[in-house]
Amino acid sequence: MNSQKSFYYIALGLFATAVIGSIINSVINYDVVAETFTKLGYPVYLIHILGVFQFIGLVMIIFNKSHWALEWTYAGFFLNYSLGAIAHLAVKDGNGASAVVCIVLLIVTYIQSRKIRNANNELAEFGKPKHAKFV
């Protein structure tokens, strides 16, 4: 169990570093990022929206209080990075390797967090109906 937590925190640290680096890069190199977004066919105003939601999503993953919101956070990150990698491949602007690395780190953190929650028996109660059984 302790090795699973260590592996989870290492993967989460790497993922958090990648996300924070992406947000900082969008702020510092705004013109370059805006040019890339235009080349990929995305509107430039998405840079700010993605930055805000990536920060919120990262905070939600780190503090993981609500299982329902956590699942949607992982889904949002997966969709964001998948569409980014596909867009890079579609316009032949690199291979989107950084997005693929983020997807791999995201999947590792997702699987490890589910194992840890399952081991703590938190996942067993998640999703069960909370109504009384009728006899």
C-alpha positions in Angstrom: 0.0 0.0 0.0 2.8 2.4 0.9 4.5 1.8 -2.5 1.3 2.5 -4.3 0.9 5.8 -2.5 4.5 6.7 -3.3 4.1 5.8 -6.9 0.8 7.8 -7.0 2.5 10.9 -5.5 5.5 10.7 -7.8 3.2 10.5 -10.9 0.9 13.2 -9.5 4.0 15.5 -8.9 5.2 15.0 -12.5 1.7 15.6 -13.8 1.3 18.7 -11.6 4.6 20.0 -12.8 3.6 19.5 -16.5 0.3 21.3 -15.9 1.8 24.2 -14.0 4.5 24.5 -16.6 1.9 24.6 -19.3 0.0 27.4 -17.5 3.1 29.4 -16.9 4.2 28.9 -20.5 0.8 30.2 -21.7 1.3 33.4 -19.6 5.0 34.0 -20.4 4.9 33.1 -24.1 1.4 34.2 -24.9 2.2 35.3 -28.5 3.8 32.0 -29.4 1.0 30.0 -27.8 -1.6 32.2 -29.5 0.1 31.5 -32.9 0.1 27.8 -32.2 -3.6 27.8 -31.2 -4.4 29.7 -34.4 -2.4 27.2 -36.5 -4.2 24.3 -34.8 -7.6 25.9 -35.6 -8.5 26.8 -32.0 -9.7 30.3 -31.0 -7.2 32.3 -29.0 -9.6 33.0 -26.2 -9.4 29.4 -25.2 -5.8 29.9 -23.8 -7.2 31.8 -20.7 -10.1 29.4 -20.3 -7.9 26.3 -20.5 -5.4 27.9 -18.0 -8.1 28.6 -15.4 -9.7 25.2 -15.8 -6.4 23.3 -15.7 -5.5 25.1 -12.5 -8.9 24.3 -11.0 -8.7 20.7 -12.2 -5.2 20.3 -10.7 -6.4 21.6 -7.3 -9.4 19.2 -7.5 -7.1 16.2 -8.2 -4.7 17.1 -5.4 -7.4 17.6 -2.8 -9.8 14.9 -4.2 -12.7 15.5 -1.9 -15.6 14.5 -4.2 -15.4 11.3 -6.2 -18.0 12.4 -8.7 -16.1 15.7 -9.4 -12.8 13.9 -9.5 -14.0 11.5 -12.2 -15.1 14.5 -14.3 -11.8 16.3 -13.7 -9.9 13.3 -15.0 -12.2 13.1 -18.0 -11.7 16.8 -18.8 -8.0 16.5 -18.6 -8.0 13.4 -20.8 -10.2 15.1 -23.4 -8.1 18.3 -23.4 -4.8 16.4 -23.9 -6.3 13.9 -26.4 -7.7 16.7 -28.6 -4.5 18.6 -28.3 -2.4 15.6 -29.6 -4.9 14.9 -32.3 -4.9 18.6 -33.4 -1.1 18.5 -33.6 -1.1 15.4 -35.7 -3.9 16.6 -38.0 -2.1 19.8 -39.0 1.3 18.1 -39.0 2.6 20.5 -36.4 4.8 18.2 -34.4 3.6 15.0 -32.9 1.9 16.2 -29.7 4.4 14.2 -27.6 4.0 16.4 -24.5 0.2 15.8 -24.6 0.8 12.1 -24.9 3.2 12.2 -21.9 0.5 14.1 -19.9 -2.1 11.5 -20.9 0.2 8.7 -19.6 0.8 10.5 -16.3 -2.9 11.2 -16.0 -3.8 7.5 -16.6 -1.2 6.4 -14.0 -2.5 8.9 -11.4 -6.1 7.8 -12.1 -5.4 4.1 -11.8 -3.3 4.6 -8.6 -5.9 6.9 -7.0 -8.6 4.3 -7.6 -6.4 1.5 -6.1 -5.7 3.6 -3.1 -9.4 4.6 -2.6 -10.4 1.0 -3.2 -7.9 -0.2 -0.6 -9.3 2.4 1.9 -12.8 1.0 1.1 -13.9 4.4 0.1 -14.7 3.3 -3.4 -16.9 0.4 -2.2 -19.5 2.9 -0.9 -19.3 5.2 -3.9 -22.2 4.8 -6.3 -24.4 2.7 -4.0 -28.0 3.9 -3.8 -28.8 5.6 -0.5 -32.5 4.7 -0.4 -34.2 2.2 2.0 -34.8 -1.3 0.8 -38.5 -2.3 0.6 -39.4 -5.7 1.8 
